[in-house]
Amino acid sequence: MQKQTVSFFPAIMKNVLLEAAATGRPVITSNIPGCRESVENGKSGLLVEVKNKEMLYQAMKKMLHCSREEREKMGKAGREKMKREFRKEAVVERTVRSLE
């Protein structure tokens, strides 16, 4: 059995998207605030419009047809994004700045 290499979660599971990206998995998610921040569309995963079944189907099909190397590259890009934008120090710094 092949190991899962892509993560898809409903829009209500925003923190799980960050965790999936942090583990180096490409992500398919909704293009809404709170979800889109976890993905660089086409680079670390794919964004789909809410309630657009055809777009979701096409994104899943596209990911299915990516080579393992392409998915790994997307996963690494997501991991780097999480390290760059969501590490604890960066989040605390942005929070403090917004309170000043």
Secondary structure, 3 states (H helix, E strand, C coil): CCCCCCEECCCCCHHHHHHHHHCCCCEEEECCCCCHHHCCECCCEEEECCCCHHHHHHHHHHHHHCCHHHHHHHHHHHHHHHHHHCCHHHHHHHHHHHHC
